[in-house]
Amino acid sequence: MPEVSTKPYFIRAIYEWCSDCGFTTYLSVKVDDRTRVPAEYVKNGEIVLNVSLNATRNLTINNELVQFSARFSGVSREVTIPVDRVQGIFARENGQGAFFTVEAPTTPEATGDAAEPPNPPSPGKANLKLVK
């Protein structure tokens, strides 16, 4: 059986705690090509979002994604965040919450290091050796 991450469970627990206490819940996200957030609000590859009940619509936090719609400058936008890109979830009022290490992307597409074809051999005399 594959190991299930505890991270989405911590995210849901802190969200519920913030809501129960009347705190404003914020989510800190390390943005990559799988993250769907308004690009104009991303600073240094990161974004902090208000995900409180009053700021979002149809918020779902499952084991793979955090999804919701929210208004940015009056325009409704759909937001999708892979759980592995969440750096933290915390209360604005006191800064308490949970913070996580976000690993660097591991796929070549995510890092921008797409595999390059090997260089063709340079023309010229063959460099072969007879082995007996």
LINLIN-V612615 format. One record per residue. N is the residue number from 0. SS is DSSP state (A for helix, B for strand, O for the rest). Layout:
n->N ss->SS
n->N ss->SS
//
This chain:
n->0 ss->O
n->1 ss->O
n->2 ss->O
n->3 ss->O
n->4 ss->O
n->5 ss->O
n->6 ss->A
n->7 ss->A
n->8 ss->A
n->9 ss->A
n->10 ss->A
n->11 ss->A
n->12 ss->A
n->13 ss->A
n->14 ss->A
n->15 ss->A
n->16 ss->A
n->17 ss->A
n->18 ss->A
n->19 ss->A
n->20 ss->A
n->21 ss->O
n->22 ss->O
n->23 ss->O
n->24 ss->B
n->25 ss->B
n->26 ss->B
n->27 ss->B
n->28 ss->B
n->29 ss->B
n->30 ss->O
n->31 ss->O
n->32 ss->O
n->33 ss->O
n->34 ss->O
n->35 ss->B
n->36 ss->O
n->37 ss->O
n->38 ss->A
n->39 ss->A
n->40 ss->A
n->41 ss->O
n->42 ss->B
n->43 ss->O
n->44 ss->O
n->45 ss->B
n->46 ss->B
n->47 ss->B
n->48 ss->B
n->49 ss->B
n->50 ss->O
n->51 ss->O
n->52 ss->O
n->53 ss->O
n->54 ss->O
n->55 ss->O
n->56 ss->B
n->57 ss->B
n->58 ss->B
n->59 ss->B
n->60 ss->B
n->61 ss->O
n->62 ss->O
n->63 ss->O
n->64 ss->B
n->65 ss->B
n->66 ss->B
n->67 ss->B
n->68 ss->B
n->69 ss->B
n->70 ss->B
n->71 ss->B
n->72 ss->O
n->73 ss->O
n->74 ss->B
n->75 ss->B
n->76 ss->B
n->77 ss->B
n->78 ss->B
n->79 ss->B
n->80 ss->B
n->81 ss->B
n->82 ss->A
n->83 ss->A
n->84 ss->A
n->85 ss->B
n->86 ss->B
n->87 ss->B
n->88 ss->B
n->89 ss->B
n->90 ss->B
n->91 ss->O
n->92 ss->O
n->93 ss->O
n->94 ss->O
n->95 ss->O
n->96 ss->B
n->97 ss->B
n->98 ss->B
n->99 ss->O
n->100 ss->O
n->101 ss->O
n->102 ss->O
n->103 ss->O
n->104 ss->O
n->105 ss->O
n->106 ss->O
n->107 ss->A
n->108 ss->A
n->109 ss->A
n->110 ss->A
n->111 ss->O
n->112 ss->O
n->113 ss->O
n->114 ss->O
n->115 ss->O
n->116 ss->O
n->117 ss->O
n->118 ss->O
n->119 ss->O
n->120 ss->O
n->121 ss->O
n->122 ss->O
n->123 ss->O
n->124 ss->O
n->125 ss->O
n->126 ss->O
n->127 ss->O
n->128 ss->O
n->129 ss->O
n->130 ss->O
n->131 ss->O
//
